Amino acid sequence: MRNEADEFEKFLILEAQKELKDVAEDIKTTLKKKVQENVYNSYSPLEYNRAYQLRDNITTSKNNKETIISWESQEYINNQFDDVSNYVPEWINDGYKHKDWTGGVDYYHQRPSSNFIEETVEEINKKYGENICEKVK
């Protein structure tokens, strides 16, 4: 009898792992869709060619109980030759304003928030239930 219980427990664990893998893949797919809709479809650049790194470099990794979705293999270098790769997803999602070169208060460049992360979280939680997906910093 104990052997059957052990086998059933193993079965449940494997099924839960498969379900979590499917949900993580759905989150990644939804996030890519939201980046395309909210970022890339919002305008067409005239001064540069897009590399689509924000959409195409979404990665997943696992720790003890969570699957983390992030951007690991992208490269963004600013005009002062600093690697700002880790900040770009947050800047594009939350919006930004850059001050002018003299340090004054006038802004020369800005982008409104695109909220692709929040929209992904909302869509996934509607589909699978509250608190299955959350934004962390």
Secondary structure, 3 states (H helix, E strand, C coil): CHHHHHHHHHHHHHHHHHHHHHHHHHHHHHHHHHHHHHCHHHCCCCCCCCCCHHHHCEEEEECCCCEEEEECCCCCECCCCCECCCCHHHHHHHCEEEECCCCCCCEEEEECCCCHHHHHHHHHHHHHCCCCCCCCC
